[in-house]
Amino acid sequence: MHSSKRVLCNPLDLAYRYQDIRATGSTDGMNGSEPRRSVHREAADPSIVRYRGRFYMFASMSAGFWHSEDLLRWEYRATSKLPALDYAPDVREVDGALYISASRKADDCPFFRSVDPLTDDFVEVTPGTFPFWDPSLFQDDDGDVYLYWGCDNNTPLYGVRLSGTFEQIGEPVPLIRADVTTHGWEQVGEDYIATPTSPDQEELLSRLQGKPYIEGAWMTKRDGTYYLQYAAPATQLNTYADGYYTASSPLGPFEYSLDSPFSSKPGGFITGAGHGSTFQDRHGNWWHASTMRISVNDDFERRIGIFPAGFDEDGVLFCNQNFADYPFIVPDGPFDPWTPPAWMLLSYKAHTTASSSAPGRTPMSAVDEDIRTWWAAGGREPGESLTVDLGVSKTVHAVQVNLADHELGDLAPQAPEGADWNHSFWRGIFPTHEPAEALVEISQDGRQWTVVRDSRGTNADAPHAFIVLDAPLRARFVRVTGGRMPFGGAFAVSGLRVFGTGDGAAPRSVRAQGRRVDGRTARVEWDSATGATGYNIRYGRHPEKLYHSWQVHERTSLDLRSLNADAEYWVAVDAFGEGGITPGETVPVK
């Protein structure tokens, strides 16, 4: 049941392309100084469709696309026939072919066509007739084609019907706008708090001035209802999420869903779940892919996640993001999208040692359940290692090794002129992949080691390697040793995560209390539970529809600032630990 062929763990382990980004300006910098440079991986804004039995995924700044037959194993294909530096590439099937477009806010945006992407048969069908940003193409059942777009904190999302030559038929229709006075989840700020937590946050909040970006349109039609999905408030924040409006016609009028946001992941190891796509597999199961945030080396340092989704009996669109960065089963058949995680985390704040450490990059940063902090070795030679001691022998099923890009701007050569470059923004995409190799071993006693993966010398690129053991093993120690690293950089690990089953029982149940502080905020409190690693706060508009969640550690209260002012809510707090998850009682928010 839990074979390596059927288990997935976010973020997706893709060969994310490396970016070369400097401050806007010339190579001489501004005011005579060298601009700050960042070299890091990036992919975001995933657009996924199933076409002729295969999934195709296009993502920003990737200079190509990924394809998969099962959502588990993704293969990258480069192409020079599509504009690599146009953000938010959209792919949809129209009249039996794939059509791809992307963002050029000031210039007319071209459309490309393919019937066999694996042969690189992309052909430009029109150079474009108008500019747009964050496009989403959609063909209705009657054959009419529509385009939805928008990416701004001042203007709305627009929609328009297109002709066979992709020209607008009539004037674009303004469809939805931000409403932070009643939509709590659209508020800007980390945890929806407009107080900056860092200089970068201060700059972002100053730039946004309390107004969220409304962006990332995606249209899904189901049972005669049009679901216009959109992202807010900003991709750099842990609160980046997707909400939706519905209508009975493709251009509205649209009505806001009080069940928004349907895709939201503000807590856990990696946060963010906005600007994505909703699609079905061959069994009719629904899935949602979206952007997940790192945003340390650069605002747009991001990853991709995939989550079970669906529609309930009342037509409510939902996405299961309970433990959304824990392992979960991708079944080869119809399944319950609310199936709990396959295994629990065993390595949270476990004792961790390293062969050496760079200043300020301690080993414990690899087990603190925060992808934005990391351990880095003190040297750059292969052979540096990191070891987690689980304290006692436990049953290990899987290990996830998440690598970080540590100070690569000081090491990497400039992306060559043959690469995709935008000199206006002084950014380029490195034309080749950089290997990220490692040896992963486990041990009962710290002396005899069993190799569970060794990619050294293989030229493999696995920045978020997820290793499912052929059979569960008892182990106390997990050690990862670096091989060849991108650009010869230091071995750096943001998360050495060990999954399995603890020998103890699940923590006891806790009962929450929730009270409304204002229209958009509820204060949720609960008692601590012995043996709990953390708590998963679930909430929703009906006691049997707690579709939203927020995972926390070492806390017994949370201010939910994501509520819709016009809705009532219920809440439950589930205690979780190595022994499992104990659901809490559902109570009304008073």
C-alpha positions, 0 to 999 in steps of 0.5 A: 500500500505504501510503496514508493510508487504511490506516496508523495510529499510536498514540496515536489522534488523537481529539478527547479531551474536556477535563476541569476538575479541582480538589482535593477540596473547595469552590471556596474550596479547603482551609485557605483556599487555592485548590486546584490546578486542572488542565485537560487531555484525557482518555479511557481504558478503551476498550470497543470492539465491532463492531455492524452493520458499524461499530465503536463505542468508549466511553471514560471521561470522554468524554460520548459515544462514537466510531464508525468503519467501518475503525478508522482514522477515528473520528467523535465523537458526544456524548450526554446520555442516558448518565451522562458521569461514570461511569468505565469505560463498557462496551458489549457486544451482547446479543440484537442490541442494544447495552447500556451500563453504567458504574461507580458503586462506592457506588450501583446502576449503571443499564443502557442499551440502543441499537439505533442509537447514531447516532440517540442512541436510548439508553434506560435499561432498568433503574436498576440493582440493585447497585453495581459498578466497571469492568463487563464484560457478556458474553452466552454462546452459549446466551444467558445473560448474565454481568457481571464487575467489580472495581477495587480493590487489596484485593478480587478480580474478581467474576462473576455471572449476570444475569437478563433484568432485570439482577438477580443470579442467586445470589451473586457469585463471587470469580474472581481476585486479585492475586499479586505474589509470583509475577506480576512484572508486577503489582508496583507502581512505575515499571518495577516499582520501588517507589522513587518517582521524583517526589512524585506517585509517592511519594503513589501508592506510599504509597497502594497500599502494594505492592498492585496494583489488579486491574481492567478486566475483559473476557471473550472466548470462543474455541473453548470457552475463556473468557478473563477479561482484567484490568488491573494494577497502576495506570493511572498507571504505565508498567507498566499492562498486561492479563493473563488467566485461562482457564476452561471455564465462564463463572464458572470456576474460572479458571486463570492464564495464564503468558503474562500480561501479553498486552498490555504497553507499558512503553517507547517514546514513550507507555507503558501498555497496560492496561484495554482490550477485545479484538474482531474486525474483519469479516475475522476479525482480532483487535485489542486496544484499551487505555489509554495513559499521560501522567499529568503534569497529572493522574493520569488524563491518558490516551490510547487505543491500538489494537494487532494481537492474536490467538490462536496454535495453542495458544490463547495470547492475544497482542498485538503491541506491538513498536514499538506507537507507530510507524506500522502498516498496518490492512489491508482483509483478513486479515493477519499481526498480527506485521507490522513497522512501516511506517516507522522514526523519523527524528527521534530527538534531531534538532537542533530549534529554536523561535521561542521557548520557555517556561522549562524547555520546550526544543525538544529535549523534542519529539524525545526520544521521551517524551510526558511532556516537551514544548516550549512556546512562550514566547508564546500568539499563533498563529504560534509554530513548531518546526523539526526538522533531520534533519541530511541529506535523508531519505525522509519518509513521515509526520509525527506532531504530538503536542500537550501541554496546557501550564498550561491550568489558569491560562487556561481558564474554569471548565467551565460549569454546563451541563456535566457536573459532579461537585461531590463530586470537583469535576470537570467535562467541557467541553461543546464541543471546543477546536480544535488547529490547525497548519501542517505543512511540509517542506523540503530546504534550509530555504528552500523549503517544501512544505505537507503539512497546514494546519488553521488556520482549520478549527476542527479538533481534532487533538491527535495529528495523523498525516499520511501524505504522498500520496507519499514526499518527500526532506526535511531539515527539518520545521516545524510552526507553531501556529494556534488552540490550546485556550483560547488556550494556548501552542503545546506539542508533546510529540512532533514525530515524523518517519517514513520510511526512512533511506539507511543499512543497518539496524544489525548484529545483537546477541546478548543474555545473560539471567540470572534474578536472582530468580523475577520478574526477569531481567537482560538485557544486550547490546553496543551496535550502531553506527547503532542508535537503540535496542533492542527486547527481546522475551521469552516462554515459548517460543523461537518465542513472544516475545510480550512486548516492551520498547523502550529507547534508549541502553541496553545492559541491562534488568532485566525485573521482569515475569516469572512466577516459575513460568515459563521464558523466552527473550529476544532483543534487536533493534537498530533504527535509521533503516535498519530492524530487525535481529532478534537471536538468541533465547537462554534466560534462565538 
